[in-house]
Amino acid sequence: MKIGIFFGGTSREREISFAGGRTVFDNLDKALFQPVPIFVDSLGQFILLDWQFIYKGTIRDFYPPVSSQPPSLHHLQVYIESLGELSHDERFEAIAKVGREVKVQELPLLMDFAFLALHGPGGEDGSIQGLLEWLGIPYSGSGILPSAFGIDKIAQKNLLRATNQPTPDFRVVKAEEWDTAADKTAMLRVLVKQLGLPLVLKAPRQGSSLGISILKTADPAAFEQAMQKALFRRTVTRAEWTALTDEAKVAWVRQLADIRDGIGLPVVALALNEGLRTKNEEWRTQENSSFLIPHSSLSEASIYHPETLLDFLNLSFEEGAELVQLSSTTGETQVLVESFVAGREFSCIVVENENGDPLALPPTEIVKGEEMFDYRSKYLPGLARKVTPIDLPEAEISAIRKACQRMFHTFGFQVYARLDGFYTPSGQIFLNDPNTTSGMLPASFFFHQAAEIGLNPSQFLTYLIRTSLAARQRGGMKPTQLKQQIERLDQAVAARQSEATERIRVAVIMGGYSSERHISVESGRNIYEKLSSSAKYAPVPVFLTGSAQEHKLYVLPVNVMLKDNADDIREKIEHAEAGEAPHPILERIRREAGAITSTYAGQALAQPRRISFEELAEMADEVFIALHGRPGEDGALQQELERFNLPYNGSGVASSSVTINKFETNKRLREAGLLVAEHRMANKLEWQADAEGFYRGLETQFPYPFIAKPADDGCSSAVKKIKNRAELEAFSQLIFRTQEDLMAGPAEVLHLGFKEEFPQKDAFLVETLIGRDGAAHFLEITGGLLTSYDEDGLLDIEVFEASEALATGEVLSLEEKFLAGEGQNITPARYDVDAVERQRISNEVKAVLRRVAEVLDIQGYARIDAFVRVRQEGEVEVLIIEVNSLPGMTPATCIFHQTALAGYTPYEFIDRILEFGKARAAKAVPAN
């Protein structure tokens, strides 16, 4: 079956949709389905996307293509709507660089079925469903009417109230009511009187995590800010703007243009002085409330590009404006205001069973560090804990499941839905914000809960496609044709289950105990999923924990592997070791889902099981190490694997033990004549003996600002730009601390983010801050490479086109490097606007990266981070930052962007890495 995967879209959740579409593309069972990627751009155009672009980190990394964009002084990335009104030829040219445009009438020729990974308006509101119904293409999920209910929070509230299902009390505030209110404080007083505090303000037709605020006190200023957020508006005053530095102004515009927590572009911008604004508000309250000062007497503009917005704000305030009002052209017209529910938050996936009846999977509790489960907490691993099932007695969980199944039935949902809710201390269950298209990242609720009945992502997707076909048939779409299609699929699934092919067993080792353990799990899951959808490999997920003194290995069942993060996986292992039986509700749900599991998975779930390295060698033919930092990249694990003749990926023991040490790496590269930053080690003993002398010594050798980071940890762990003595003291106190917990004061000085970790070390590395130094062009890059053996058995190094890395903060974060929708990478790097000159510079950069690999004896594959300066005369300087011998292999990491340009799919790249490991192991074994 040809499966058209619709992803991207016009909504503010298009990046999560894009990442989810990639997950579906990768995990579709290739023995049953042929994926057809249909990227929907933010103008609503259908594009048959070239496969290389599926693996970009964000939509803005490839579309609109850089060549179609105007120059951006501040390297601000945009979506295609920020290019303004485009002609047909301009649109065609942009699309042609990433794929080809698909006309609506062509869709039935390209696919047998449409899998919808679209979110929000245009994706789960019934519109795309209506189009597919018209075209006669069966599609996944709910039909038109339930989808329309699923997107409209106000309609949901009214339906729940009409059917006597509990829902928090609410009021609706219309935009015009807000705009014409004479006394907004009085409006707040009325809402507080009716609904109490706290108040929850929501954008009613957006995703479940966008445009939402919790108002804890009756503060008029906070109320106005929350209303603006829900309406996707922003006001900035002259005082606020002029207080910002030039750098902070750029950051402000970048944040405002962010569709996740800003208001997005285009906007209507209105610049006015306080007197005009006051007079407008006075006249609005009079009988002729429609009378306003003519806009011609004000500075008003429709703004598409963030650079234009920056210029507009600067010019408006220079010319005497007191404030600027910004309104998104795709903002809301109403705000939903709800009573706050104090309770435990949960999310539950409900699917249709084999008989078409709703079956609630085990609900997951969301344990937050913040009041609100926002966009970042929902999609970034480690920011919020997800406990499955929610920690309640079986009877209470059963009540939650029944409530979810009832809501599923009431709303007429089909195939699957994600229902969110609260369980209060009094035992009351409130459901809200049903989603007819759940997020489909590898560790999302969607796959996380399906794994609890024994289905891996590939199997769950197969089940949903089959169930969707049955739903469309029940709805009257092509009954005879769909009946035949279902029968063919059932036969193919049964044949797939009975296959007995010999596949290469690969132990995928993930986790660890470093600050990058969550990213390691993301990498390991991605490798597992890429290999499990192939006919060649049979991956086995293995979790590593313990300490540097003892590495503990555990074979994981799929439900444990798909827990949210490394800490959750370790907790499940500890429970299993303590002899704790699975929660009785899980056993019950697994029995209820027995027909599904036996048809699509064929076997029941097991418990995590500890194994020795000797047992690992018996159960695996080779190993893929998906660990980052220590352990994994330091050679210790490689040494253990070599003892048991297990081939593995990446560099050998000696090279790994060097590249894990950034100081030793810099030293060897400098000795080889390569450029690195000035550097030295700063030791704890020196600090303890004389802290003041320690600080003065560093300040004398390294003028502020400089870089401080661990010398032997992952690539983004605790890397900080130190700008003054206070930050140096805070960094030293944190990294040299004796207790595990962070100290609040130093953490605040360094502006550590929520859940950001900071390792404990006996020394740290100090480096000069690498800057432009008068170069005509200056950029940060990350370059990947792959090794193989040539016909003579000699090592051949293939260096890929490097990616240009754009940091939103002072240094690139873990999230920006590895997580979907977070990083900003341009591949290939933009060394020059002229194509010939760009390639000349690129070739010089690649030659330096190849030399680094030779000096350090890098094998397998690696990622090298560097800064590149291009002088006025064309001279190229490459300054090496660090080397990663086991680079991140998450779905969004830019090494996959680079290998795609070289013609390798992610699976082919992983396959070549594994093949090299086997070839190297074979060379190491002496011939008989």
Summary of the structure (lengths in Angstrom):
residues: 928
radius of gyration: 28.2
end to end distance: 49.6
largest distance: 100.5
contacts: 3220
relative contact order: 0.09
helix: 41%
strand: 21%
